[in-house]
Each structure stands twice: as C-alpha cells, then as structure tokens.
Amino acid sequence: MDDASNVPAARFWQGKRVLLTGHTGFKGSWLSLWLTQLGAKVTGFALPPPTKPSLFELARVHRQLHSVIADIRDAGAIRQAVQDAQPEIIFHLAAQPLVRQSYLDPVETYTTNVLGLVHLLEAVRASDSARALVNVTSDKCYDNREWLWGYREDEPLGGHDPYSSSKACAELVTAAYRNSFFNRRDRPVFVATARAGNVIGGGDWARDRLLPDILNALVAGTPVRIRHPDAIRPWQHVLEPLRGYLMLAEQLYREGAAYARAWNFGPADEDARPVRWIVERIAAKWPDKIQWEIDLPADSPANPQAPEAQFLKLDCSLARARLGWKPRWNLDTALVQSLAWYRAWQTQADMQAFSRRQIEEQTAALTVESNS
C-alpha cells in the first residue's frame, strides 16, 4: 500500500503482467481501466461484451490491453492464454453473474462459474509465472439465514439458488486447489477469494440489476418495475471493491500465504438499504420524472419468478484490519457518481476520460484523507 494509505500502489503495478478474466463485463471493464492507468500490462480473457451498449466499448477498453475473446469453459483456450500472457497476477471475474438467469439455465451457470474456474486453476498449475490469484466470487456464497448482522469470512457457505450455490462451490474449489497444489514452498502461488456486495456505477446495462433497469425504463418511457422493494442489500460503488481486489493482490504478491484466504469487501452498515430507498433516491436526483411500480410477488401464478433473499450484509472487519481497506464513498455519493456517469454518456462525452477521472477522484480523496 502506498504510504500506508488505502489506495493501490502505482509503483507496484507499473509493468506487472496481469491476466484479467471477464474483462468485457461491467466490473471487468472498470478494473481494466484502473490496471492500465496504474501501468500494468494487461491481457483480458472473456466472451464478447454481454450488453449493448457496454462500458467496454464506450470507454474503448480494448485499445488499452491485449484482448482475447474466448470462453472460460474452453480449457484449451484459457491454458493457451495463460501460456501466452505469462501473468504474474491473475484476477478471475469471468462468470454467469445473474441470479434469475441461473434459474433459466443452471447448466450454463455451473459450467461457467465452477468448471470454468477449474480450467483456470489447471492452467495456472501448468504455468511457472503466476504469483498471486484473486478469485472474485460473491456475497451470495454464504448460507443466508436472513441475519441482521453481517456475515464473516468463516461463516458456513451455501446458496438457495443455482447462482449462489455455484459461487459457494467456487469458494470450495479455490480452497481445495489452494490446499492441494498452491501455497507451498515449491509452488509459491498464493490464491485468495473476494466476496463483494451489490455494486452500482456507470456503464452497467445488465439485465435484472436495479440501476440499469431504471435507466432502460426511462429510455423506453415506461414505469420501472421493482421486484423486491423491501429487500435489503449492501450497496456500494463499483470502485470500492475493485480497490480492495487490487490491494489484496499486492499483499498476496508481497506477503504470500498470510493473505491467501477469503475476504469480504462491503459498505458501511448504514449503506445496507432496501431497494425501495435506492429507487426513491435516484428519482429525487434524476432530472426527469421517474415512475415506478411494484412487480407481482414471486409466488404469484401470473409471475412465477424465482425467489431472492430479503436481507444480506457483510462484516468487513478483516479487510479493514489487515488490508487497511475501507469504503470512502458513502451510498449517497455512490449514487451521485453513478448518475453523473450516465448523464455524461447522454451528452456524448468521452467516456474513457470520464471514467478515468472518476477513478482519480476516488483515489485522490483517499490519499487526502489518509494523510490528514
């Protein structure tokens, strides 16, 4: 960490060879921009952008790195990518990321989120270059008992839907490979998992996510349909956990086995808010009038949608104490930054430059605070 501040160290990342799976997605595109801004030499491996428009295309991410368009379920393709890139650090973000999609296609979900991870870990086993690997899973990997307090990293894993259980499986697979093949003197590859809550930010157009749903309804001139208005989620800006991933990778590379474990990255307790609260805040901040209505309940015969957990919160004490990481943009600021991105997009601004400025704004704010 740079001068004991909780920001990624530019001098560490300068020239580092990094493989990033899932680089065409929402979080992957933001992480690609950040890594290249830090001076890393990045190879991305992913399917084509999952939405149109996408942050990947609008911010011209493909021009900042070496982009390999391929499927993580193709063992030969990921093995070749690792061999060609010779990465020192790997971030694994490639995934089927949607709960409702996992009900529609559980086979795709498990083969991507579990077998795809196995393919990557096998490719790393066959490589001599890797020193650190951060596997990004999800806060939904926990056995959610609807507790009022946050889950710690040693709580039982579970998952009541295919997506959530696939992420719990990914945690177990990571631990098995870490204990069986890595974290050894003769094989110094140090592997950690990162569990983050719901993220918001500019450039997200994925289905079944709140902010994209609101913006798509605005464009279509239709009311926003809210499925679970009282569900409480740990909301945070996308740059918050990404900063945690970067800081974790640095410590894995430098300190090794002491950091090779699971880590939570979530917002402050007061930023675990109901969906209804988020919608009302966005409606108050957006210049155009937003109309919204509650969707039919999950158990309605007219709308047999899959159920989702009502309450989920993370305890991030470990990341605060051992990494020095903590969120700096509260939820209100995260909403302001997210809406500012979409307004800039509407005015046809240079979205690569605008996105990079938002990265700079957060890290600059952190540096000022840490030195005060």
Contacts in CASP RR format, 6 or more apart in sequence:
PFRMAT RR
TARGET T0000
AUTHOR 0000-0000-0000
METHOD contacts of the structure
MODEL  1
MDDASNVPAARFWQGKRVLLTGHTGFKGSWLSLWLTQLGAKVTGFALPPP
TKPSLFELARVHRQLHSVIADIRDAGAIRQAVQDAQPEIIFHLAAQPLVR
QSYLDPVETYTTNVLGLVHLLEAVRASDSARALVNVTSDKCYDNREWLWG
YREDEPLGGHDPYSSSKACAELVTAAYRNSFFNRRDRPVFVATARAGNVI
GGGDWARDRLLPDILNALVAGTPVRIRHPDAIRPWQHVLEPLRGYLMLAE
QLYREGAAYARAWNFGPADEDARPVRWIVERIAAKWPDKIQWEIDLPADS
PANPQAPEAQFLKLDCSLARARLGWKPRWNLDTALVQSLAWYRAWQTQAD
MQAFSRRQIEEQTAALTVESNS
1 7 0 8 1.000
1 8 0 8 1.000
1 9 0 8 1.000
1 247 0 8 1.000
1 250 0 8 1.000
1 323 0 8 1.000
1 324 0 8 1.000
2 8 0 8 1.000
2 9 0 8 1.000
2 10 0 8 1.000
2 11 0 8 1.000
2 367 0 8 1.000
3 370 0 8 1.000
3 371 0 8 1.000
4 370 0 8 1.000
5 366 0 8 1.000
5 367 0 8 1.000
5 370 0 8 1.000
5 371 0 8 1.000
6 243 0 8 1.000
6 247 0 8 1.000
6 323 0 8 1.000
6 324 0 8 1.000
6 325 0 8 1.000
6 326 0 8 1.000
6 366 0 8 1.000
6 370 0 8 1.000
7 243 0 8 1.000
7 247 0 8 1.000
7 363 0 8 1.000
7 366 0 8 1.000
7 367 0 8 1.000
7 370 0 8 1.000
8 34 0 8 1.000
8 38 0 8 1.000
8 243 0 8 1.000
8 246 0 8 1.000
8 247 0 8 1.000
8 250 0 8 1.000
8 363 0 8 1.000
9 250 0 8 1.000
10 38 0 8 1.000
10 39 0 8 1.000
12 250 0 8 1.000
12 253 0 8 1.000
13 35 0 8 1.000
13 38 0 8 1.000
13 39 0 8 1.000
13 40 0 8 1.000
13 246 0 8 1.000
13 250 0 8 1.000
14 38 0 8 1.000
14 39 0 8 1.000
14 40 0 8 1.000
15 39 0 8 1.000
15 40 0 8 1.000
15 41 0 8 1.000
16 39 0 8 1.000
16 40 0 8 1.000
16 41 0 8 1.000
16 88 0 8 1.000
16 89 0 8 1.000
17 40 0 8 1.000
17 41 0 8 1.000
17 43 0 8 1.000
17 85 0 8 1.000
17 86 0 8 1.000
17 87 0 8 1.000
17 88 0 8 1.000
17 89 0 8 1.000
17 129 0 8 1.000
18 35 0 8 1.000
18 40 0 8 1.000
18 41 0 8 1.000
18 42 0 8 1.000
18 43 0 8 1.000
18 87 0 8 1.000
18 88 0 8 1.000
18 89 0 8 1.000
18 90 0 8 1.000
18 91 0 8 1.000
19 42 0 8 1.000
19 43 0 8 1.000
19 44 0 8 1.000
19 45 0 8 1.000
19 81 0 8 1.000
19 82 0 8 1.000
19 85 0 8 1.000
19 87 0 8 1.000
19 89 0 8 1.000
19 90 0 8 1.000
19 91 0 8 1.000
20 28 0 8 1.000
20 31 0 8 1.000
20 32 0 8 1.000
20 35 0 8 1.000
20 42 0 8 1.000
20 43 0 8 1.000
20 44 0 8 1.000
20 45 0 8 1.000
20 65 0 8 1.000
20 90 0 8 1.000
20 91 0 8 1.000
20 93 0 8 1.000
21 44 0 8 1.000
21 45 0 8 1.000
21 46 0 8 1.000
21 72 0 8 1.000
21 78 0 8 1.000
21 90 0 8 1.000
21 91 0 8 1.000
21 92 0 8 1.000
21 93 0 8 1.000
21 94 0 8 1.000
21 120 0 8 1.000
22 28 0 8 1.000
22 44 0 8 1.000
22 45 0 8 1.000
22 46 0 8 1.000
22 47 0 8 1.000
22 72 0 8 1.000
22 93 0 8 1.000
22 94 0 8 1.000
22 95 0 8 1.000
23 29 0 8 1.000
23 31 0 8 1.000
23 32 0 8 1.000
23 42 0 8 1.000
23 44 0 8 1.000
23 45 0 8 1.000
23 46 0 8 1.000
23 56 0 8 1.000
23 61 0 8 1.000
23 65 0 8 1.000
23 67 0 8 1.000
23 93 0 8 1.000
24 46 0 8 1.000
24 47 0 8 1.000
24 48 0 8 1.000
24 49 0 8 1.000
24 50 0 8 1.000
24 54 0 8 1.000
24 56 0 8 1.000
24 61 0 8 1.000
24 67 0 8 1.000
24 69 0 8 1.000
25 46 0 8 1.000
25 49 0 8 1.000
25 50 0 8 1.000
25 54 0 8 1.000
25 55 0 8 1.000
25 56 0 8 1.000
25 93 0 8 1.000
26 54 0 8 1.000
26 55 0 8 1.000
26 199 0 8 1.000
26 203 0 8 1.000
26 204 0 8 1.000
26 205 0 8 1.000
26 206 0 8 1.000
26 238 0 8 1.000
27 93 0 8 1.000
27 136 0 8 1.000
27 199 0 8 1.000
27 238 0 8 1.000
27 241 0 8 1.000
27 242 0 8 1.000
28 46 0 8 1.000
28 93 0 8 1.000
29 54 0 8 1.000
29 55 0 8 1.000
29 56 0 8 1.000
29 59 0 8 1.000
29 61 0 8 1.000
29 203 0 8 1.000
30 55 0 8 1.000
30 238 0 8 1.000
30 239 0 8 1.000
30 242 0 8 1.000
30 355 0 8 1.000
30 359 0 8 1.000
31 91 0 8 1.000
31 93 0 8 1.000
31 242 0 8 1.000
31 245 0 8 1.000
31 246 0 8 1.000
32 42 0 8 1.000
32 44 0 8 1.000
32 56 0 8 1.000
32 61 0 8 1.000
32 64 0 8 1.000
32 65 0 8 1.000
33 59 0 8 1.000
33 61 0 8 1.000
33 64 0 8 1.000
33 352 0 8 1.000
33 355 0 8 1.000
33 356 0 8 1.000
33 359 0 8 1.000
34 239 0 8 1.000
34 242 0 8 1.000
34 246 0 8 1.000
34 359 0 8 1.000
35 42 0 8 1.000
35 65 0 8 1.000
35 246 0 8 1.000
36 42 0 8 1.000
36 64 0 8 1.000
36 65 0 8 1.000
37 356 0 8 1.000
37 359 0 8 1.000
38 246 0 8 1.000
42 64 0 8 1.000
42 65 0 8 1.000
42 66 0 8 1.000
43 65 0 8 1.000
43 66 0 8 1.000
43 67 0 8 1.000
43 68 0 8 1.000
43 81 0 8 1.000
43 84 0 8 1.000
43 85 0 8 1.000
43 87 0 8 1.000
44 65 0 8 1.000
44 66 0 8 1.000
44 67 0 8 1.000
44 68 0 8 1.000
44 81 0 8 1.000
45 68 0 8 1.000
45 70 0 8 1.000
45 72 0 8 1.000
45 77 0 8 1.000
45 78 0 8 1.000
45 81 0 8 1.000
45 94 0 8 1.000
46 67 0 8 1.000
46 68 0 8 1.000
46 69 0 8 1.000
46 70 0 8 1.000
46 72 0 8 1.000
46 94 0 8 1.000
47 69 0 8 1.000
47 70 0 8 1.000
47 71 0 8 1.000
47 94 0 8 1.000
48 69 0 8 1.000
49 56 0 8 1.000
49 57 0 8 1.000
50 206 0 8 1.000
51 205 0 8 1.000
51 206 0 8 1.000
52 205 0 8 1.000
53 203 0 8 1.000
53 205 0 8 1.000
53 345 0 8 1.000
54 203 0 8 1.000
54 205 0 8 1.000
55 61 0 8 1.000
55 202 0 8 1.000
55 203 0 8 1.000
55 204 0 8 1.000
55 351 0 8 1.000
55 355 0 8 1.000
56 62 0 8 1.000
58 203 0 8 1.000
58 345 0 8 1.000
58 351 0 8 1.000
58 352 0 8 1.000
59 351 0 8 1.000
59 352 0 8 1.000
59 355 0 8 1.000
60 352 0 8 1.000
61 67 0 8 1.000
61 352 0 8 1.000
66 85 0 8 1.000
68 77 0 8 1.000
68 81 0 8 1.000
70 77 0 8 1.000
70 78 0 8 1.000
70 81 0 8 1.000
71 77 0 8 1.000
72 78 0 8 1.000
72 94 0 8 1.000
72 112 0 8 1.000
72 116 0 8 1.000
72 117 0 8 1.000
72 119 0 8 1.000
72 120 0 8 1.000
73 111 0 8 1.000
73 112 0 8 1.000
73 115 0 8 1.000
73 116 0 8 1.000
73 119 0 8 1.000
74 119 0 8 1.000
75 116 0 8 1.000
75 119 0 8 1.000
75 122 0 8 1.000
75 123 0 8 1.000
76 119 0 8 1.000
76 123 0 8 1.000
78 116 0 8 1.000
78 119 0 8 1.000
78 120 0 8 1.000
78 123 0 8 1.000
79 119 0 8 1.000
79 122 0 8 1.000
79 123 0 8 1.000
79 126 0 8 1.000
81 123 0 8 1.000
82 90 0 8 1.000
82 120 0 8 1.000
82 123 0 8 1.000
82 124 0 8 1.000
82 126 0 8 1.000
82 127 0 8 1.000
82 129 0 8 1.000
82 130 0 8 1.000
83 123 0 8 1.000
83 126 0 8 1.000
83 127 0 8 1.000
86 127 0 8 1.000
86 129 0 8 1.000
87 127 0 8 1.000
87 129 0 8 1.000
87 130 0 8 1.000
88 129 0 8 1.000
88 130 0 8 1.000
88 131 0 8 1.000
88 132 0 8 1.000
88 253 0 8 1.000
89 130 0 8 1.000
89 131 0 8 1.000
89 132 0 8 1.000
89 133 0 8 1.000
89 134 0 8 1.000
89 249 0 8 1.000
89 252 0 8 1.000
89 253 0 8 1.000
90 120 0 8 1.000
90 124 0 8 1.000
90 130 0 8 1.000
90 132 0 8 1.000
90 133 0 8 1.000
90 134 0 8 1.000
91 133 0 8 1.000
91 134 0 8 1.000
91 136 0 8 1.000
91 245 0 8 1.000
91 249 0 8 1.000
92 117 0 8 1.000
92 120 0 8 1.000
92 133 0 8 1.000
92 134 0 8 1.000
92 135 0 8 1.000
92 136 0 8 1.000
93 136 0 8 1.000
94 112 0 8 1.000
94 116 0 8 1.000
94 120 0 8 1.000
95 112 0 8 1.000
95 113 0 8 1.000
95 136 0 8 1.000
96 102 0 8 1.000
96 105 0 8 1.000
96 108 0 8 1.000
96 109 0 8 1.000
96 112 0 8 1.000
96 113 0 8 1.000
96 163 0 8 1.000
96 166 0 8 1.000
97 163 0 8 1.000
97 206 0 8 1.000
98 163 0 8 1.000
98 206 0 8 1.000
98 207 0 8 1.000
98 208 0 8 1.000
99 140 0 8 1.000
99 161 0 8 1.000
99 163 0 8 1.000
99 164 0 8 1.000
99 208 0 8 1.000
99 306 0 8 1.000
99 308 0 8 1.000
100 207 0 8 1.000
100 208 0 8 1.000
100 305 0 8 1.000
100 306 0 8 1.000
101 108 0 8 1.000
101 109 0 8 1.000
101 163 0 8 1.000
101 207 0 8 1.000
101 208 0 8 1.000
102 109 0 8 1.000
102 161 0 8 1.000
102 162 0 8 1.000
102 163 0 8 1.000
102 164 0 8 1.000
102 166 0 8 1.000
103 161 0 8 1.000
103 162 0 8 1.000
103 306 0 8 1.000
106 162 0 8 1.000
109 162 0 8 1.000
109 163 0 8 1.000
109 166 0 8 1.000
110 162 0 8 1.000
110 166 0 8 1.000
110 169 0 8 1.000
113 163 0 8 1.000
113 166 0 8 1.000
113 167 0 8 1.000
113 169 0 8 1.000
113 170 0 8 1.000
114 166 0 8 1.000
114 169 0 8 1.000
114 170 0 8 1.000
114 173 0 8 1.000
117 135 0 8 1.000
117 170 0 8 1.000
117 173 0 8 1.000
117 174 0 8 1.000
118 173 0 8 1.000
121 133 0 8 1.000
121 173 0 8 1.000
121 174 0 8 1.000
121 177 0 8 1.000
121 181 0 8 1.000
121 191 0 8 1.000
124 130 0 8 1.000
124 133 0 8 1.000
124 182 0 8 1.000
124 189 0 8 1.000
125 177 0 8 1.000
125 181 0 8 1.000
130 189 0 8 1.000
131 188 0 8 1.000
131 189 0 8 1.000
131 190 0 8 1.000
131 252 0 8 1.000
131 253 0 8 1.000
132 189 0 8 1.000
132 190 0 8 1.000
132 191 0 8 1.000
132 192 0 8 1.000
132 249 0 8 1.000
132 252 0 8 1.000
132 253 0 8 1.000
132 256 0 8 1.000
133 189 0 8 1.000
133 190 0 8 1.000
133 191 0 8 1.000
133 192 0 8 1.000
133 252 0 8 1.000
134 192 0 8 1.000
134 193 0 8 1.000
134 194 0 8 1.000
134 245 0 8 1.000
134 248 0 8 1.000
134 249 0 8 1.000
134 252 0 8 1.000
135 170 0 8 1.000
135 174 0 8 1.000
135 191 0 8 1.000
135 192 0 8 1.000
135 193 0 8 1.000
135 194 0 8 1.000
136 193 0 8 1.000
136 194 0 8 1.000
136 196 0 8 1.000
136 245 0 8 1.000
137 167 0 8 1.000
137 170 0 8 1.000
137 171 0 8 1.000
137 174 0 8 1.000
137 193 0 8 1.000
137 194 0 8 1.000
137 195 0 8 1.000
138 163 0 8 1.000
138 164 0 8 1.000
138 167 0 8 1.000
138 195 0 8 1.000
138 196 0 8 1.000
138 197 0 8 1.000
139 151 0 8 1.000
139 195 0 8 1.000
139 196 0 8 1.000
139 197 0 8 1.000
139 198 0 8 1.000
139 234 0 8 1.000
139 264 0 8 1.000
139 266 0 8 1.000
139 312 0 8 1.000
139 314 0 8 1.000
140 159 0 8 1.000
140 163 0 8 1.000
140 164 0 8 1.000
140 167 0 8 1.000
140 309 0 8 1.000
140 312 0 8 1.000
141 157 0 8 1.000
141 158 0 8 1.000
141 159 0 8 1.000
141 164 0 8 1.000
141 167 0 8 1.000
141 168 0 8 1.000
141 170 0 8 1.000
141 171 0 8 1.000
141 195 0 8 1.000
142 151 0 8 1.000
142 155 0 8 1.000
142 156 0 8 1.000
142 157 0 8 1.000
142 158 0 8 1.000
142 159 0 8 1.000
142 168 0 8 1.000
142 195 0 8 1.000
142 312 0 8 1.000
143 155 0 8 1.000
143 156 0 8 1.000
143 157 0 8 1.000
143 158 0 8 1.000
143 159 0 8 1.000
143 168 0 8 1.000
144 151 0 8 1.000
144 158 0 8 1.000
144 159 0 8 1.000
144 160 0 8 1.000
144 164 0 8 1.000
144 309 0 8 1.000
144 311 0 8 1.000
144 312 0 8 1.000
146 309 0 8 1.000
146 310 0 8 1.000
146 311 0 8 1.000
147 311 0 8 1.000
147 313 0 8 1.000
148 311 0 8 1.000
148 313 0 8 1.000
149 313 0 8 1.000
149 315 0 8 1.000
150 313 0 8 1.000
150 314 0 8 1.000
150 315 0 8 1.000
151 264 0 8 1.000
151 312 0 8 1.000
151 313 0 8 1.000
151 314 0 8 1.000
151 315 0 8 1.000
152 264 0 8 1.000
152 315 0 8 1.000
152 317 0 8 1.000
152 318 0 8 1.000
153 195 0 8 1.000
153 261 0 8 1.000
153 262 0 8 1.000
153 263 0 8 1.000
153 264 0 8 1.000
153 318 0 8 1.000
157 168 0 8 1.000
157 171 0 8 1.000
157 172 0 8 1.000
158 164 0 8 1.000
158 165 0 8 1.000
158 168 0 8 1.000
159 165 0 8 1.000
159 167 0 8 1.000
159 168 0 8 1.000
160 307 0 8 1.000
160 309 0 8 1.000
161 306 0 8 1.000
161 307 0 8 1.000
161 308 0 8 1.000
170 193 0 8 1.000
171 193 0 8 1.000
171 262 0 8 1.000
174 191 0 8 1.000
174 193 0 8 1.000
177 191 0 8 1.000
178 191 0 8 1.000
178 260 0 8 1.000
181 187 0 8 1.000
181 189 0 8 1.000
182 189 0 8 1.000
182 190 0 8 1.000
182 191 0 8 1.000
182 260 0 8 1.000
183 189 0 8 1.000
183 190 0 8 1.000
183 191 0 8 1.000
183 256 0 8 1.000
183 257 0 8 1.000
183 260 0 8 1.000
188 256 0 8 1.000
190 252 0 8 1.000
190 253 0 8 1.000
190 256 0 8 1.000
190 257 0 8 1.000
190 259 0 8 1.000
190 260 0 8 1.000
191 252 0 8 1.000
191 260 0 8 1.000
192 248 0 8 1.000
192 252 0 8 1.000
192 259 0 8 1.000
192 260 0 8 1.000
192 261 0 8 1.000
192 262 0 8 1.000
192 263 0 8 1.000
193 261 0 8 1.000
193 262 0 8 1.000
193 263 0 8 1.000
194 241 0 8 1.000
194 244 0 8 1.000
194 245 0 8 1.000
194 248 0 8 1.000
194 262 0 8 1.000
194 263 0 8 1.000
194 265 0 8 1.000
195 262 0 8 1.000
195 263 0 8 1.000
195 264 0 8 1.000
195 265 0 8 1.000
195 314 0 8 1.000
196 236 0 8 1.000
196 241 0 8 1.000
196 264 0 8 1.000
196 265 0 8 1.000
196 266 0 8 1.000
197 233 0 8 1.000
197 234 0 8 1.000
197 235 0 8 1.000
197 236 0 8 1.000
197 241 0 8 1.000
197 265 0 8 1.000
197 266 0 8 1.000
197 267 0 8 1.000
197 312 0 8 1.000
197 314 0 8 1.000
198 210 0 8 1.000
198 233 0 8 1.000
198 234 0 8 1.000
198 235 0 8 1.000
198 236 0 8 1.000
199 235 0 8 1.000
199 236 0 8 1.000
199 237 0 8 1.000
199 238 0 8 1.000
199 240 0 8 1.000
199 241 0 8 1.000
200 210 0 8 1.000
200 211 0 8 1.000
200 235 0 8 1.000
200 236 0 8 1.000
200 237 0 8 1.000
200 238 0 8 1.000
200 334 0 8 1.000
200 335 0 8 1.000
200 338 0 8 1.000
201 211 0 8 1.000
201 237 0 8 1.000
201 238 0 8 1.000
201 334 0 8 1.000
201 337 0 8 1.000
201 338 0 8 1.000
201 341 0 8 1.000
202 211 0 8 1.000
202 238 0 8 1.000
202 337 0 8 1.000
202 338 0 8 1.000
202 341 0 8 1.000
202 342 0 8 1.000
202 345 0 8 1.000
202 355 0 8 1.000
203 341 0 8 1.000
203 342 0 8 1.000
203 345 0 8 1.000
204 211 0 8 1.000
204 212 0 8 1.000
204 238 0 8 1.000
205 212 0 8 1.000
205 215 0 8 1.000
205 216 0 8 1.000
206 212 0 8 1.000
207 213 0 8 1.000
210 275 0 8 1.000
210 278 0 8 1.000
210 279 0 8 1.000
211 282 0 8 1.000
211 338 0 8 1.000
213 224 0 8 1.000
213 225 0 8 1.000
214 224 0 8 1.000
214 279 0 8 1.000
214 282 0 8 1.000
214 290 0 8 1.000
214 292 0 8 1.000
215 342 0 8 1.000
217 223 0 8 1.000
217 224 0 8 1.000
217 225 0 8 1.000
217 290 0 8 1.000
217 292 0 8 1.000
218 224 0 8 1.000
218 286 0 8 1.000
218 288 0 8 1.000
218 290 0 8 1.000
223 291 0 8 1.000
223 292 0 8 1.000
223 293 0 8 1.000
224 279 0 8 1.000
224 290 0 8 1.000
224 291 0 8 1.000
224 292 0 8 1.000
224 293 0 8 1.000
225 292 0 8 1.000
225 293 0 8 1.000
225 294 0 8 1.000
225 295 0 8 1.000
226 275 0 8 1.000
226 276 0 8 1.000
226 279 0 8 1.000
226 292 0 8 1.000
226 293 0 8 1.000
226 294 0 8 1.000
226 295 0 8 1.000
227 295 0 8 1.000
227 298 0 8 1.000
227 305 0 8 1.000
227 308 0 8 1.000
228 275 0 8 1.000
228 298 0 8 1.000
228 308 0 8 1.000
228 310 0 8 1.000
229 274 0 8 1.000
229 275 0 8 1.000
229 276 0 8 1.000
229 279 0 8 1.000
229 294 0 8 1.000
230 274 0 8 1.000
230 275 0 8 1.000
230 276 0 8 1.000
230 310 0 8 1.000
231 274 0 8 1.000
231 275 0 8 1.000
231 308 0 8 1.000
231 309 0 8 1.000
231 310 0 8 1.000
231 311 0 8 1.000
232 272 0 8 1.000
232 273 0 8 1.000
232 274 0 8 1.000
232 310 0 8 1.000
232 311 0 8 1.000
232 312 0 8 1.000
232 313 0 8 1.000
233 272 0 8 1.000
233 273 0 8 1.000
233 275 0 8 1.000
233 312 0 8 1.000
234 266 0 8 1.000
234 267 0 8 1.000
234 271 0 8 1.000
234 272 0 8 1.000
234 312 0 8 1.000
234 313 0 8 1.000
234 314 0 8 1.000
235 267 0 8 1.000
235 271 0 8 1.000
235 272 0 8 1.000
235 273 0 8 1.000
235 278 0 8 1.000
235 331 0 8 1.000
235 334 0 8 1.000
236 266 0 8 1.000
236 267 0 8 1.000
236 271 0 8 1.000
236 327 0 8 1.000
236 329 0 8 1.000
236 331 0 8 1.000
236 334 0 8 1.000
237 327 0 8 1.000
237 329 0 8 1.000
237 333 0 8 1.000
237 334 0 8 1.000
237 337 0 8 1.000
237 338 0 8 1.000
237 362 0 8 1.000
239 329 0 8 1.000
239 358 0 8 1.000
239 359 0 8 1.000
239 362 0 8 1.000
240 265 0 8 1.000
240 266 0 8 1.000
240 267 0 8 1.000
240 327 0 8 1.000
240 328 0 8 1.000
240 329 0 8 1.000
240 334 0 8 1.000
241 265 0 8 1.000
241 266 0 8 1.000
243 325 0 8 1.000
243 362 0 8 1.000
243 363 0 8 1.000
243 366 0 8 1.000
244 263 0 8 1.000
244 265 0 8 1.000
244 319 0 8 1.000
244 323 0 8 1.000
244 325 0 8 1.000
245 265 0 8 1.000
247 323 0 8 1.000
247 324 0 8 1.000
247 325 0 8 1.000
248 259 0 8 1.000
248 263 0 8 1.000
248 319 0 8 1.000
248 323 0 8 1.000
248 325 0 8 1.000
251 258 0 8 1.000
251 259 0 8 1.000
251 323 0 8 1.000
252 259 0 8 1.000
252 260 0 8 1.000
259 322 0 8 1.000
263 318 0 8 1.000
263 319 0 8 1.000
263 323 0 8 1.000
264 314 0 8 1.000
264 315 0 8 1.000
264 316 0 8 1.000
264 318 0 8 1.000
264 319 0 8 1.000
265 314 0 8 1.000
265 316 0 8 1.000
265 319 0 8 1.000
265 325 0 8 1.000
266 314 0 8 1.000
266 316 0 8 1.000
266 327 0 8 1.000
267 327 0 8 1.000
267 330 0 8 1.000
267 331 0 8 1.000
268 327 0 8 1.000
268 330 0 8 1.000
269 313 0 8 1.000
270 330 0 8 1.000
270 331 0 8 1.000
271 327 0 8 1.000
271 330 0 8 1.000
271 331 0 8 1.000
271 334 0 8 1.000
272 313 0 8 1.000
273 331 0 8 1.000
278 335 0 8 1.000
279 290 0 8 1.000
279 292 0 8 1.000
281 332 0 8 1.000
281 335 0 8 1.000
282 290 0 8 1.000
282 335 0 8 1.000
282 339 0 8 1.000
283 289 0 8 1.000
283 290 0 8 1.000
283 292 0 8 1.000
285 335 0 8 1.000
285 336 0 8 1.000
285 339 0 8 1.000
286 339 0 8 1.000
295 303 0 8 1.000
295 305 0 8 1.000
296 302 0 8 1.000
296 303 0 8 1.000
296 305 0 8 1.000
297 303 0 8 1.000
298 304 0 8 1.000
298 305 0 8 1.000
298 306 0 8 1.000
298 307 0 8 1.000
298 308 0 8 1.000
299 307 0 8 1.000
316 325 0 8 1.000
316 326 0 8 1.000
319 325 0 8 1.000
319 326 0 8 1.000
320 326 0 8 1.000
328 362 0 8 1.000
328 365 0 8 1.000
328 366 0 8 1.000
328 369 0 8 1.000
329 337 0 8 1.000
329 362 0 8 1.000
329 365 0 8 1.000
337 358 0 8 1.000
337 361 0 8 1.000
341 351 0 8 1.000
341 354 0 8 1.000
341 355 0 8 1.000
341 358 0 8 1.000
344 351 0 8 1.000
344 354 0 8 1.000
345 351 0 8 1.000
END
